[in-house]
């Protein structure tokens, strides 16, 4: 997560999602669910929402659904955020007037967010050149081949490049949309929306855990569950991969292979991800200093936490805490 300025309360909160004939219903619905529902509990500054048809109707979505839109490409010119749901196909041309509208929106500072194959629309507009981006793992190679100026990361749920944000496969659009809520309104707002959706406010890991692979064989993999639980309950302690293999009753080579098959990550990579996730949670709670967080998460020294945290999230731990920590209540003094 790159470092961003604090949200501007006066910023335009109009979110415009694109619609087209043959629309990907699920990806479109994700944007509606996060940004389009009336949420009085979130206050008057919550998002406003509109649907922009990129072509004249009638517009049909997958599943036999017909769409009524709020306007055309003119809505993009007023949007603070433009959402591009999954596109018709990697090789389907993007209309020139849509490309022009998106470029103009980017030039005036609007944010652009794609879900799944919607990334091909942003790439066609040249808005991802020189940037990192992601898409569904099945489309990643095609995206990299067709747009070599884009740095494609196929093993993340989403990429936040500040003004331009991209998500992986369909459901990862929820992760990205919640991340944007988190950026705009803070972690408590994202948590409240996530609870309404019966979802975690942020998922850990990348797409590798979802790529097709053989079903793990038992009973060897069954030993990993209790081991993982023990590690998660003791992240403040050292956990050498060799020691973990011994606890699982496996050779080192077998343990690494089976662990990666079960989690999508090598043991050391997974352990670092869990430590960083715990550190992020503690920083959001706001009660501990960076040294305390480093110790509680098994980094030992604060310098190690700072190095890994900045590399993973693009921001220093102290800056992250200042931005996202819940306010700490201060007892009132007796007069």
KEKE-3310 file (N, C-alpha, C; in steps of 0.2 Angstrom, whole numbers, plus 5000, padded with zeros to 4 digits):
npx = (5004:5004:5011:5000:4992:4983:4965:4955:4942:4934:4934:4928:4916:4909:4906:4908:4903:4906:4896:4891:4886:4884:4889:4899:4891:4894:4906:4902:4892:4899:4905:4893:4888:4898:4899:4887:4876:4864:4869:4866:4871:4885:4886:4884:4895:4897:4900:4894:4884:4884:4879:4887:4883:4893:4889:4875:4859:4849:4856:4864:4867:4877:4867:4855:4850:4844:4849:4847:4854:4862:4867:4879:4895:4898:4896:4908:4917:4913:4916:4924:4930:4932:4925:4930:4922:4924:4930:4924:4933:4950:4955:4946:4942:4944:4933:4936:4931:4929:4942:4947:4939:4943:4956:4956:4949:4959:4969:4964:4964:4956:4952:4955:4949:4950:4942:4946:4946:4944:4956:4961:4955:4960:4973:4973:4971:4982:4985:4991:5005:5021:5018:5014:5002:4988:4979:4966:4973:4973:4973:4985:4997:4993:4990:5003:5010:5003:5004:5018:5024:5018:5020:5017:5010:5006:5003:4995:4982:4977:4983:4988:4992:4991:4984:4979:4971:4971:4963:4964:4957:4938:4932:4942:4940:4931:4940:4949:4940:4936:4948:4949:4939:4945:4956:4950:4941:4946:4951:4940:4928:4929:4929:4916:4908:4913:4909:4895:4895:4898:4912:4930:4939:4951:4960:4973:4988:4991:4986:4991:4987:4975:4976:4974:4977:4983:4973:4978:4986:4981:4988:4998:4997:4987:4994:4998:4989:4987:5000:5001:4992:4998:5009:5004:4999:5010:5018:5028:5039:5054:5054:5061:5063:5067:5065:5051:5048:5053:5044:5032:5035:5042:5053:5064:5064:5052:5043:5043:5038:5025:5020:5019:5010:4999:4996:5000:5011:5029:5036:5044:5040:5027:5027:5032:5022:5012:5017:5018:5005:5000:5007:5002:4989:4991:4997:4986:4978:4984:4990:5003:5020:5032:5043:5038:5028:5036:5043:5032:5028:5038:5049:5060:5070:5066:5070:5071:5057:5053:5059:5054:5040:5039:5043:5033:5021:5023:5025:5030:5030:5027:5021:5010:5003:4999:4991:4980:4977:4965:4957:4964:4955:4955:4955:4944:4949:4946:4938)
npy = (4994:5010:5026:5039:5055:5061:5059:5070:5079:5087:5082:5076:5064:5056:5041:5033:5020:5010:5004:4992:4984:4967:4966:4961:4954:4951:4958:4971:4971:4971:4983:4991:4986:4990:5004:5009:5007:5014:5021:5026:5026:5029:5042:5060:5062:5051:5040:5046:5039:5033:5026:5024:5023:5016:5016:5017:5011:4996:4990:4975:4963:4949:4935:4938:4950:4967:4984:5000:5015:5030:5039:5045:5044:5057:5057:5053:5064:5070:5063:5057:5045:5032:5017:5002:4988:4970:4967:4965:4956:4951:4954:4962:4977:4993:5006:5022:5034:5031:5028:5041:5048:5042:5045:5059:5060:5055:5065:5076:5072:5062:5046:5030:5014:4996:4981:4964:4958:4971:4978:4978:4988:5000:4998:4999:5012:5018:5021:5013:5012:5010:5008:4997:4983:4972:4957:4945:4929:4920:4929:4936:4933:4936:4950:4955:4952:4959:4972:4978:4988:4989:4984:4968:4960:4945:4939:4945:4951:4964:4980:4995:5010:5023:5034:5026:5010:4992:4976:4959:4943:4941:4941:4947:4960:4965:4966:4976:4987:4988:4992:5004:5011:5010:5018:5031:5033:5027:5014:5009:5012:5004:4992:4992:4992:4980:4971:4971:4965:4952:4949:4948:4963:4965:4953:4942:4936:4930:4928:4916:4906:4902:4897:4883:4868:4851:4842:4842:4828:4818:4809:4818:4832:4836:4837:4850:4860:4861:4865:4877:4884:4885:4892:4904:4908:4911:4921:4930:4923:4915:4906:4894:4887:4874:4870:4870:4860:4849:4849:4846:4833:4830:4829:4842:4846:4840:4846:4860:4858:4853:4863:4874:4869:4869:4882:4891:4898:4899:4893:4903:4914:4915:4916:4928:4936:4934:4940:4953:4956:4955:4965:4976:4976:4978:4991:4998:4998:5007:5008:5004:5006:5007:4999:4990:4984:4978:4969:4961:4955:4947:4952:4957:4968:4986:4991:4981:4978:4990:4990:4978:4981:4994:4989:4980:4987:5000:5011:5019:5011:5020:5030:5024:5020:5033:5037:5027:5023:5020:5033:5036:5035:5048:5050:5061:5075:5078:5092)
npz = (5000:4995:5001:5005:5005:5018:5018:5010:5016:5009:4996:4980:4981:4972:4965:4950:4941:4927:4913:4901:4886:4888:4900:4915:4927:4941:4945:4942:4952:4964:4965:4966:4978:4988:4985:4981:4989:5000:5015:5029:5042:5040:5038:5032:5023:5015:5000:4984:4970:4954:4938:4923:4906:4893:4880:4869:4874:4872:4887:4892:4905:4911:4914:4910:4913:4912:4910:4917:4916:4923:4916:4902:4895:4900:4913:4918:4918:4929:4940:4955:4958:4946:4942:4934:4929:4926:4909:4892:4886:4884:4872:4866:4858:4865:4866:4857:4862:4875:4880:4879:4888:4900:4901:4901:4914:4922:4920:4927:4940:4945:4952:4947:4945:4943:4941:4941:4924:4920:4920:4907:4901:4907:4904:4890:4888:4892:4905:4914:4911:4915:4928:4942:4941:4943:4939:4936:4939:4928:4917:4918:4911:4898:4899:4902:4891:4881:4885:4888:4894:4906:4923:4928:4942:4946:4958:4969:4978:4976:4968:4973:4967:4970:4962:4953:4953:4954:4954:4957:4952:4951:4965:4972:4969:4979:4990:4986:4984:4998:5003:4997:5004:5016:5015:5012:5023:5034:5046:5054:5048:5036:5043:5047:5036:5031:5040:5038:5026:5030:5030:5031:5035:5028:5018:5019:5010:4993:4976:4973:4981:4976:4964:4953:4959:4964:4975:4992:4999:5013:5027:5029:5026:5036:5047:5047:5050:5065:5067:5061:5068:5081:5078:5074:5086:5093:5087:5092:5095:5089:5074:5066:5050:5049:5062:5062:5052:5059:5069:5062:5059:5047:5033:5029:5015:5011:5019:5016:5002:5004:5013:5005:4995:5002:5007:4997:4999:5002:5018:5025:5019:5021:5035:5037:5031:5040:5052:5048:5046:5059:5064:5058:5063:5076:5076:5071:5082:5090:5103:5106:5104:5091:5093:5103:5095:5086:5094:5098:5087:5083:5076:5082:5082:5080:5068:5059:5058:5052:5040:5033:5034:5027:5014:5011:5012:5008:5016:5031:5048:5059:5052:5046:5058:5063:5053:5052:5065:5078:5088:5104:5119:5131:5148:5156:5166:5183:5189)
capx = (5000:5009:5010:4995:4990:4977:4959:4952:4935:4930:4935:4922:4914:4905:4909:4905:4905:4905:4892:4891:4882:4888:4892:4901:4887:4897:4911:4898:4888:4904:4905:4887:4888:4902:4899:4881:4871:4863:4872:4865:4876:4891:4886:4883:4900:4898:4900:4888:4885:4881:4881:4888:4883:4898:4886:4868:4856:4848:4862:4862:4872:4877:4862:4848:4848:4844:4852:4845:4860:4861:4870:4884:4902:4898:4897:4915:4920:4911:4918:4930:4932:4929:4926:4929:4922:4927:4929:4921:4938:4957:4957:4940:4945:4941:4931:4941:4928:4930:4949:4948:4936:4947:4962:4954:4948:4965:4973:4961:4965:4951:4955:4953:4949:4948:4941:4948:4949:4943:4962:4963:4953:4965:4980:4972:4971:4989:4985:4995:5011:5026:5015:5012:4995:4987:4972:4965:4979:4972:4974:4991:5002:4991:4991:5010:5012:5000:5006:5025:5025:5015:5023:5011:5011:5001:5002:4993:4974:4976:4988:4986:4997:4989:4978:4976:4971:4969:4962:4964:4950:4932:4930:4947:4937:4929:4946:4951:4935:4936:4954:4948:4935:4950:4960:4946:4937:4949:4949:4934:4923:4930:4927:4909:4906:4915:4904:4889:4895:4901:4919:4936:4941:4957:4962:4980:4990:4990:4982:4994:4983:4968:4978:4972:4983:4980:4970:4983:4985:4981:4987:5003:4995:4983:4998:5000:4984:4988:5006:5000:4988:5003:5014:5000:4998:5017:5022:5033:5045:5057:5051:5065:5059:5069:5061:5044:5048:5053:5037:5027:5037:5043:5060:5064:5061:5045:5039:5042:5034:5018:5017:5017:5004:4993:4995:5002:5018:5034:5035:5047:5036:5020:5028:5033:5016:5008:5020:5016:4998:4999:5010:4997:4983:4993:4997:4979:4975:4987:4992:5009:5025:5035:5048:5034:5025:5042:5044:5026:5027:5044:5054:5066:5072:5061:5073:5068:5050:5052:5062:5049:5034:5039:5044:5027:5015:5025:5024:5034:5025:5024:5016:5004:4999:4997:4985:4975:4975:4959:4959:4964:4951:4959:4951:4943:4952:4941:4939)
capy = (5000:5016:5031:5043:5060:5060:5060:5077:5078:5090:5078:5073:5057:5053:5035:5031:5013:5009:4998:4991:4978:4961:4968:4956:4956:4950:4963:4977:4971:4972:4991:4993:4984:4994:5012:5012:5006:5019:5019:5032:5025:5032:5050:5063:5062:5045:5041:5046:5034:5033:5021:5027:5018:5018:5015:5018:5005:4993:4986:4968:4960:4942:4932:4940:4957:4973:4989:5007:5019:5036:5044:5042:5046:5063:5056:5052:5070:5073:5058:5057:5039:5028:5009:4998:4981:4966:4969:4960:4951:4954:4956:4966:4984:4998:5012:5027:5039:5029:5030:5048:5050:5040:5049:5066:5060:5054:5071:5081:5069:5057:5039:5024:5007:4991:4974:4958:4960:4978:4981:4979:4995:5005:4997:5001:5019:5020:5023:5009:5012:5012:5006:4990:4981:4965:4955:4937:4925:4917:4934:4940:4933:4940:4957:4957:4951:4964:4979:4977:4994:4988:4979:4964:4956:4940:4935:4949:4952:4971:4984:5002:5014:5030:5036:5020:5004:4986:4970:4952:4940:4944:4942:4952:4967:4967:4968:4982:4992:4989:4995:5011:5014:5011:5024:5037:5035:5024:5007:5008:5013:4998:4986:4992:4989:4972:4967:4971:4960:4946:4948:4951:4969:4963:4946:4941:4932:4932:4924:4909:4901:4901:4894:4876:4863:4845:4842:4839:4821:4817:4813:4823:4839:4837:4840:4857:4864:4862:4868:4884:4887:4886:4898:4911:4910:4913:4925:4934:4919:4913:4900:4892:4883:4868:4868:4869:4854:4844:4848:4842:4826:4829:4831:4849:4847:4838:4851:4866:4857:4852:4869:4878:4867:4870:4889:4895:4902:4895:4894:4909:4920:4915:4918:4935:4939:4934:4944:4960:4957:4956:4972:4981:4976:4982:4998:5001:4999:5013:5008:5002:5010:5003:4994:4985:4980:4974:4963:4957:4951:4942:4955:4958:4975:4990:4992:4975:4979:4996:4988:4974:4985:4998:4985:4977:4992:5006:5016:5017:5009:5025:5034:5020:5021:5040:5037:5023:5020:5022:5037:5033:5039:5051:5051:5068:5077:5081:5099)
capz = (5000:4994:5005:5002:5009:5022:5014:5010:5017:5003:4990:4977:4983:4967:4962:4944:4938:4920:4911:4894:4884:4890:4907:4919:4932:4947:4946:4943:4958:4969:4966:4969:4985:4992:4985:4979:4994:5005:5022:5033:5048:5038:5039:5026:5018:5012:4993:4980:4966:4947:4933:4916:4900:4888:4873:4869:4876:4878:4889:4895:4909:4911:4918:4907:4917:4908:4914:4916:4918:4925:4911:4898:4897:4903:4921:4920:4919:4936:4945:4959:4957:4941:4943:4928:4931:4921:4902:4888:4884:4884:4865:4863:4858:4870:4862:4858:4866:4882:4882:4879:4894:4906:4901:4904:4921:4925:4920:4932:4946:4947:4954:4942:4949:4939:4944:4936:4917:4918:4919:4900:4898:4909:4900:4883:4889:4893:4911:4918:4908:4920:4935:4944:4941:4943:4936:4937:4937:4921:4912:4919:4906:4892:4900:4902:4884:4877:4887:4891:4899:4913:4927:4930:4948:4946:4964:4974:4977:4972:4968:4974:4964:4972:4958:4949:4958:4950:4958:4954:4950:4953:4972:4975:4969:4986:4994:4983:4986:5005:5004:4996:5010:5022:5013:5012:5029:5040:5047:5057:5042:5032:5047:5048:5029:5030:5045:5034:5021:5033:5027:5034:5032:5024:5018:5018:5005:4986:4971:4972:4985:4973:4958:4953:4961:4966:4982:4996:5002:5020:5033:5030:5027:5041:5053:5046:5053:5071:5068:5059:5074:5086:5075:5074:5093:5096:5082:5095:5096:5083:5071:5060:5045:5050:5068:5060:5049:5064:5073:5058:5057:5040:5031:5027:5008:5010:5023:5011:4997:5007:5016:4999:4992:5007:5008:4992:5000:5006:5025:5027:5016:5025:5042:5037:5030:5046:5056:5045:5047:5066:5066:5055:5067:5082:5074:5070:5088:5092:5110:5107:5100:5085:5096:5106:5090:5083:5098:5099:5081:5081:5072:5087:5082:5076:5061:5055:5056:5047:5033:5030:5033:5021:5008:5010:5012:5005:5021:5038:5053:5062:5048:5046:5064:5063:5048:5053:5072:5081:5093:5111:5123:5136:5153:5158:5173:5188:5190)
cpx = (5004:5007:5005:4994:4984:4971:4957:4945:4931:4930:4929:4921:4910:4909:4905:4907:4902:4900:4892:4887:4886:4891:4893:4897:4890:4901:4907:4894:4893:4904:4899:4886:4892:4900:4892:4875:4870:4865:4872:4870:4883:4892:4885:4889:4902:4898:4893:4889:4881:4883:4881:4888:4888:4895:4879:4865:4852:4855:4860:4868:4871:4871:4855:4846:4849:4845:4848:4851:4858:4863:4875:4891:4903:4899:4904:4919:4918:4914:4924:4934:4928:4931:4925:4929:4925:4925:4927:4927:4945:4958:4951:4943:4941:4939:4935:4938:4929:4937:4950:4945:4940:4953:4961:4952:4954:4969:4970:4961:4961:4955:4952:4954:4947:4947:4942:4950:4947:4950:4964:4960:4958:4971:4979:4973:4978:4990:4989:5003:5016:5024:5015:5005:4994:4980:4971:4971:4979:4973:4981:4996:5000:4992:4999:5013:5010:5003:5012:5027:5022:5019:5018:5013:5005:4999:5000:4985:4973:4982:4986:4992:4995:4983:4975:4977:4968:4968:4963:4957:4944:4931:4936:4945:4934:4935:4949:4946:4935:4943:4953:4944:4940:4954:4956:4943:4940:4947:4943:4928:4923:4928:4919:4906:4907:4910:4897:4889:4897:4907:4924:4937:4947:4959:4970:4982:4989:4986:4985:4990:4976:4970:4976:4978:4979:4978:4976:4981:4985:4985:4992:5001:4990:4987:4999:4995:4986:4995:5005:4996:4993:5008:5010:4999:5004:5021:5028:5039:5048:5055:5056:5062:5061:5066:5054:5043:5048:5047:5032:5029:5039:5051:5059:5061:5054:5040:5038:5038:5027:5015:5015:5011:4998:4991:4997:5008:5023:5034:5038:5043:5030:5021:5029:5027:5012:5011:5018:5009:4996:5001:5005:4991:4985:4994:4991:4976:4978:4990:4999:5014:5028:5040:5044:5031:5030:5043:5039:5025:5033:5049:5060:5067:5067:5064:5071:5061:5049:5054:5056:5042:5034:5039:5037:5021:5017:5025:5028:5028:5022:5019:5009:5000:4996:4990:4979:4973:4969:4961:4959:4960:4956:4954:4950:4946:4946:4943:4940)
cpy = (5006:5021:5036:5049:5058:5062:5067:5077:5082:5087:5076:5066:5054:5047:5033:5024:5012:5003:4998:4985:4972:4962:4962:4958:4956:4956:4970:4977:4972:4980:4994:4992:4989:5002:5014:5011:5013:5017:5025:5032:5028:5039:5053:5063:5056:5046:5042:5041:5035:5028:5025:5022:5021:5018:5016:5011:5002:4990:4980:4966:4953:4940:4935:4947:4963:4979:4996:5011:5026:5042:5041:5044:5053:5063:5055:5058:5073:5068:5059:5051:5035:5021:5006:4991:4977:4967:4963:4954:4954:4957:4960:4973:4988:5004:5018:5033:5037:5030:5037:5051:5048:5044:5056:5066:5059:5061:5076:5078:5064:5050:5034:5018:5002:4985:4969:4960:4967:4981:4982:4986:5000:5004:5000:5009:5022:5022:5019:5008:5014:5011:4999:4989:4974:4964:4948:4934:4922:4923:4938:4939:4936:4948:4959:4956:4957:4971:4978:4983:4994:4982:4974:4960:4951:4937:4940:4950:4959:4975:4991:5006:5022:5032:5031:5014:4998:4980:4964:4949:4942:4946:4947:4959:4970:4969:4975:4988:4993:4993:5003:5015:5015:5017:5031:5039:5031:5017:5005:5008:5006:4992:4986:4989:4982:4968:4966:4966:4953:4944:4951:4958:4969:4956:4947:4936:4934:4927:4917:4904:4899:4897:4886:4872:4857:4846:4839:4832:4822:4810:4818:4830:4841:4839:4847:4862:4866:4866:4875:4887:4889:4892:4904:4913:4912:4917:4929:4930:4917:4907:4898:4887:4875:4865:4866:4862:4848:4843:4845:4835:4825:4831:4839:4850:4845:4843:4857:4864:4857:4859:4874:4876:4868:4877:4893:4899:4897:4897:4901:4915:4920:4917:4926:4939:4939:4939:4952:4961:4958:4963:4977:4981:4980:4989:5002:5002:5005:5013:5007:5006:5005:4998:4989:4981:4975:4968:4958:4952:4947:4945:4957:4966:4979:4991:4987:4976:4985:4994:4983:4977:4990:4995:4982:4982:4999:5012:5014:5015:5015:5030:5030:5020:5028:5040:5033:5021:5024:5027:5034:5038:5042:5053:5059:5069:5079:5088:5100)
cpz = (5000:4999:5002:5007:5013:5018:5015:5011:5012:4997:4987:4978:4978:4964:4956:4941:4931:4918:4904:4892:4885:4896:4911:4926:4939:4949:4947:4950:4964:4970:4968:4976:4990:4992:4983:4984:4999:5012:5026:5040:5046:5038:5032:5021:5015:5004:4990:4974:4959:4943:4926:4911:4895:4881:4874:4871:4871:4880:4893:4899:4909:4916:4916:4910:4912:4912:4912:4919:4920:4920:4906:4900:4900:4911:4923:4922:4926:4942:4949:4959:4951:4942:4936:4930:4925:4914:4898:4886:4883:4877:4862:4863:4863:4866:4863:4862:4874:4884:4883:4886:4900:4906:4903:4911:4925:4926:4925:4939:4949:4948:4949:4945:4944:4943:4939:4929:4915:4918:4912:4898:4901:4905:4893:4883:4890:4900:4916:4916:4914:4927:4936:4943:4942:4940:4938:4935:4930:4915:4913:4914:4899:4893:4900:4895:4880:4878:4891:4895:4906:4917:4931:4936:4948:4953:4970:4973:4974:4973:4969:4972:4965:4968:4954:4953:4953:4955:4954:4952:4954:4960:4975:4974:4975:4991:4992:4985:4994:5007:5003:5001:5015:5021:5014:5019:5035:5041:5050:5052:5038:5036:5047:5041:5029:5034:5041:5029:5023:5030:5031:5031:5027:5024:5016:5013:4998:4982:4971:4976:4982:4966:4958:4955:4964:4973:4986:4999:5010:5021:5034:5031:5033:5047:5052:5049:5060:5072:5066:5065:5079:5084:5076:5081:5097:5091:5085:5096:5089:5080:5065:5056:5047:5057:5066:5056:5054:5068:5069:5057:5050:5039:5029:5020:5007:5014:5019:5006:4999:5010:5010:4996:4996:5007:5003:4993:5003:5013:5027:5025:5020:5032:5042:5035:5036:5051:5054:5046:5054:5067:5063:5060:5074:5081:5074:5077:5092:5099:5111:5102:5095:5088:5100:5101:5087:5087:5098:5093:5079:5077:5076:5087:5078:5069:5056:5053:5051:5040:5030:5029:5027:5014:5006:5008:5009:5010:5028:5043:5057:5058:5047:5052:5065:5059:5050:5060:5074:5087:5100:5115:5129:5142:5155:5165:5177:5189:5197)
residu = (UNK:UNK:UNK:UNK:UNK:UNK:UNK:UNK:UNK:UNK:UNK:UNK:UNK:UNK:UNK:UNK:UNK:UNK:UNK:UNK:UNK:UNK:UNK:UNK:UNK:UNK:UNK:UNK:UNK:UNK:UNK:UNK:UNK:UNK:UNK:UNK:UNK:UNK:UNK:UNK:UNK:UNK:UNK:UNK:UNK:UNK:UNK:UNK:UNK:UNK:UNK:UNK:UNK:UNK:UNK:UNK:UNK:UNK:UNK:UNK:UNK:UNK:UNK:UNK:UNK:UNK:UNK:UNK:UNK:UNK:UNK:UNK:UNK:UNK:UNK:UNK:UNK:UNK:UNK:UNK:UNK:UNK:UNK:UNK:UNK:UNK:UNK:UNK:UNK:UNK:UNK:UNK:UNK:UNK:UNK:UNK:UNK:UNK:UNK:UNK:UNK:UNK:UNK:UNK:UNK:UNK:UNK:UNK:UNK:UNK:UNK:UNK:UNK:UNK:UNK:UNK:UNK:UNK:UNK:UNK:UNK:UNK:UNK:UNK:UNK:UNK:UNK:UNK:UNK:UNK:UNK:UNK:UNK:UNK:UNK:UNK:UNK:UNK:UNK:UNK:UNK:UNK:UNK:UNK:UNK:UNK:UNK:UNK:UNK:UNK:UNK:UNK:UNK:UNK:UNK:UNK:UNK:UNK:UNK:UNK:UNK:UNK:UNK:UNK:UNK:UNK:UNK:UNK:UNK:UNK:UNK:UNK:UNK:UNK:UNK:UNK:UNK:UNK:UNK:UNK:UNK:UNK:UNK:UNK:UNK:UNK:UNK:UNK:UNK:UNK:UNK:UNK:UNK:UNK:UNK:UNK:UNK:UNK:UNK:UNK:UNK:UNK:UNK:UNK:UNK:UNK:UNK:UNK:UNK:UNK:UNK:UNK:UNK:UNK:UNK:UNK:UNK:UNK:UNK:UNK:UNK:UNK:UNK:UNK:UNK:UNK:UNK:UNK:UNK:UNK:UNK:UNK:UNK:UNK:UNK:UNK:UNK:UNK:UNK:UNK:UNK:UNK:UNK:UNK:UNK:UNK:UNK:UNK:UNK:UNK:UNK:UNK:UNK:UNK:UNK:UNK:UNK:UNK:UNK:UNK:UNK:UNK:UNK:UNK:UNK:UNK:UNK:UNK:UNK:UNK:UNK:UNK:UNK:UNK:UNK:UNK:UNK:UNK:UNK:UNK:UNK:UNK:UNK:UNK:UNK:UNK:UNK:UNK:UNK:UNK:UNK:UNK:UNK:UNK:UNK:UNK:UNK:UNK:UNK:UNK:UNK:UNK:UNK:UNK:UNK:UNK:UNK:UNK:UNK:UNK:UNK:UNK:UNK:UNK:UNK:UNK:UNK:UNK:UNK:UNK:UNK:UNK:UNK:UNK:UNK:UNK:UNK:UNK:UNK:UNK:UNK:UNK:UNK:UNK:UNK)
# end
